[in-house]
Amino acid sequence: MAERLASAQQQIRNQILALWNNPLLHHARRANPLPLKVLLRVVPAAAGITLLLTAVAWLAELRPLGAAMMILSLAAVLLPLIAASVGGADRIARQMHFSRLDPRRLTDLDPREVTDGLALVTVWKLRWLIIIALAFTPALMLSTIRLESIHYSAWQASAEILGGSTAGGAAGLLVGGRMPVFRMITRALAIGVLPWALLPTVTVLGVAAALGLRDFSLSPLSTLLIMVVAAPIIALTVHGLTRTALLAGPLEILRLLIVLGLIVAAAAPTVPLSRNNARWLAKPPDLPGFFARPPEPPLEEE
């Protein structure tokens, strides 16, 4: 068992090193370096400040500040997802119209290296947005717990007025009208971590749209449409899973395991999508109807 664990750890380490040393990412890192040593101090400090502001707003009942921190943290965490998918698809599709930038000319590299590099460079170009999102993630999780406490406090008041446990049971309160603290933490974990699990998936999806459609109008538009359709589905799934009273009591552990499984499932499509992108790099798919590509114009020199 120990040998298998050590082997798995080594494989993960090798995979991370291979991605970090990807030729396209290496070039991007040299052209636009990032002060990692400084950021290791600045990001935790910034996260602490945002967390402190959110806590002060909660404890001092400063509702305008609390609402502002919630909106800012949610926007900061979601913005990299939109930029990585839609912006990445647009950037790569435009690159394919210039001979000097066209990734199809990188014939000396393995196709998987090229497609992985395109996704990694997209993330690297969004590094400052991602750093800001990291700083606001703890505030988003604490704001979620705060909103949940307000929600359950309202149901506690309703249960007291009705003089029974019917309202409290319907709202998912524990025995005696107590707040389900573990459930609140699980919800905060889902909302705070799930966007980071989705980031590699939507980034690779943007690469797929660019390689598959090869049109700098349709590529970002198709990615945006997928995001618009998927966002409410994911939001409703997380909301129902982290609020339902069917998993109350001893089943709260099962709720947490399902949430962790959902986080893993959000990142799981990254690998098959990346493999598919490597195939599309050489030969794009045959798309029917409206999405069929017109004949490509000759490549332009930038």
N, C-alpha and C positions, 0 to 999 in steps of 0.2 A: 504493500500500500504506500509506504514511504517513497519507494523508488518511482512508482507511478506519479505520485504527487510532484516529486522533484523533476521528473521528465516533463510533466505538463507545465510546470513553472519555467523550465528552460525553453520550451517551445514558445510560450507566451513572450518571454524575454527576447528570444530571437526574432519573433514577428514584430515586436515593437521596435527593435533596432533596425530591422529591414525597412520599416515604414519611415523611421526617422532619417535613415540614410538614403531614402529614395532620391534619385538624381534630380528630379524636378523640384522636390521640396528642398534639397540641398542648395540648388541654385537660388530659390526664392529666399532661403534663410540667409545666404550670403549677400543677396541684393538688399534685403530688408531685415537686418538683424533685430533681435529682441533681447533687451537686457534682462535675462532670466534671473540673475542674482538679485537685482533690484526688485523685480516683480515678486520674488518669493517673500519679500518684506512688505511691499506696498499692498498687494492683493489681500493678505490676511488683515492688515490694518484697515483697509477700506471696507472689507466685509464686517469687521468689528464696529466701525462707525455706523454703517447702515443698520446693523443689528441693534446697536444702542439707540439710534433714533427711533426705530420701530418699537423697541421696548419702552422708551420714554413716552411715546405716543399712546401706548396701551395703558401703562400704569397711571399716567397723568390724565387719561381720557381726553387727549387732544385729537379729536376726530379728524379735523382737516389735515393734520400732519400724518395721521395713520392712513387716511385715504390716499394722500400723495405718495407715501412710501409704498403702498400696495400697488398703485398704478405704475409708478416708476420701476419697481422691481419686476412686475409682470412684463412690462414693455421691454425692459433690458434683457430678460431671459428669452423672450419669444423672438426678438428682432434678429439674432443670429440665425435662427431656423429659417426665417423668410429670406434673409440675405444669402444664406448658403445655398438654398435650393433655387430660388428664382434668379438671384444675381449670378450664381455660379453657372446656371444654364445659359444665361444671356452672354456672359463673358466667354465661355468656351465655344459657343456657337459662332460668336463674332471672330474668335481666333481662327476658326477653320476657314475663313474667307480671306486670310492673308497667308501667303506662302511661307513667310519667315516664322510665323507663329503657329502654323497648322500642326497639331499634335500627330497627324497621320504621317508626317515626314520623319518622325523619330523611329526609323526602322532599325536602328542599331540597339534599341531597347526592347525588352519583352513587352508585349501588349498590356499585360497585367501591371507592369511597372508604370507604363504611361497612364493608364486609367486611374490607378491608385494615386499617382503623382498629381493628376488633374484635380482629384478630390482633396488631396492634402494641401495643394497650393491654394485652393479655394478657402479652406479653413485658415491657412496662414495669412491670407489677405484680410481675413476678418478677425485677426488676433486681438485687436484693441476692443472690438465689440464683445468678443468672448471674455476678455479680461474684465470688462465692466459687468457683464452678465454674471461672472463668478463672484464678483464683489456684492452683487445684489441678491444672489440665491439664498443666503441665510435669512435675509430680510423677507424674502418672499415666503419662505417656510414659516417664519414666525408670524407674518401677517395672516397666513392661512389658519394657523392655530388660533389667532385672535378672532378672526371671523367665525370660526367654528364655536368658540366660546360664547360669542354673542348669539349665535343661532340656538345653541342648546340652553343658554340662559333664558331666552324667550320661551322655549318649550317648558323649562322648569317653572316659570311664572304661570304659564297656562295650566300646567298640571296642579299647581297649588290652588289656583282659582277653581278648577273643576273638582278639586277634592278627591282625586282618585288617580290611579296609575294608567288610565286609558290613554290620555294625551302623551304622557311620558313614554309609554311603551310604543306608541305609534311613531314618536320622534326618535326612538332608539336610545332613550335614557336608560341608565342602569337601574338596578333595584334600589329603591329609596330616592329616586330622582337625581342620582349622581351623574355627572358628566362622563361620557366615555373617553377618557383621556388617551388611552392607547389608540383608539380609533382616530382621534384628532391628530395624533402624531403620525399615524399611518397615512392619513390624507395629506399631511404636510410633506411627508417623504415622497409620495407619488407626484405631487405637483412640483416639488423642487428638483427631483432627479429625472423624471420622465423626459423633460425637454433635452437634457444632456444625452440620454439614450437615443433620442430621435435625431440628434444632430448628425452623426455619421450616415444615418439612413437617408435623410433628406439631401445631404451633400452628394452622395452617390447617385441619388435620384436625379439631381440636377445634371450630373454628368451624363446619365443615361438619356435624358431628354435632349441634351445637346448632340450627342452622338447618334441618337436614333432619328431625330427630326432634321438636324443640321440646318436649322432656320432660326435666325436671331429674333424672329417675331413669334413663331409658334413654340419654340423651345421653352422660353420663360413662361409663356401663357399657359401651356399645358401643365407645367410644374405648379403654377399658381392655382390652376383649377383643381389639381389633385390635393393641394394643401387645403383649399377651401372646403372640399368634400370631406377630407379626412379629419380636419380639426374638430368639427362638432361631434363626429362619431367618437373620437378619442376622448373629448371632454365629457360627453354623456356617459361613456364607459367608466371613466375614472370617478365621476360624480356618483353614479349609481353604486359602484363597487365600494367606495369609501363611506357611503352614507347608509346603505341598506341595513336594516335591523335584523335581517335573516342570518347574518354572520356575527351576531352579538354574543357576548358572554364567552364561553370556552372556544368559540369559533373565531375569535379575533385573531388568533395565530394563523388560522387558515386564510383570513382576509389579508394579513401581511404577506403570506407566502404567494397569494395570487397577485398581489401588487408587485412583488419582486419578480414574479414570472412575467408580468406585463411589461416591466422595465426591460427584462432580457429580450422579450419578444419584439420590443420596439427597435432594438439594435440588431436583431438577428438577420434582417434582410440585407444588411450591408455586404456580407460576403457573397451571396449569390448574385446580387446586383452588380458587384464589382467584377465578378467572373463574366457576367453577361456583357458588361461594358467592354471588356477585352475583346469579345467576339465582334461586337458592333463597331469597334475601332477599325477593323479591317473590312467588314462587310455590314453595312446598315441593314435593318430589317425592311421587308417589303410591307409598306403601310397602305391600307386600302382607303379609298374614298377621299374625304376631305383632308386627311393627314398625309396623303401621298405627296412626296417631294417633287417640285419642279426640277428640271435639269439644272445642275449646279453651274454657276457662272465660273469662268476661269479665275484662278486664284490671283489675288492682287498683291503687289509688293507694298508693304507698309512704309 
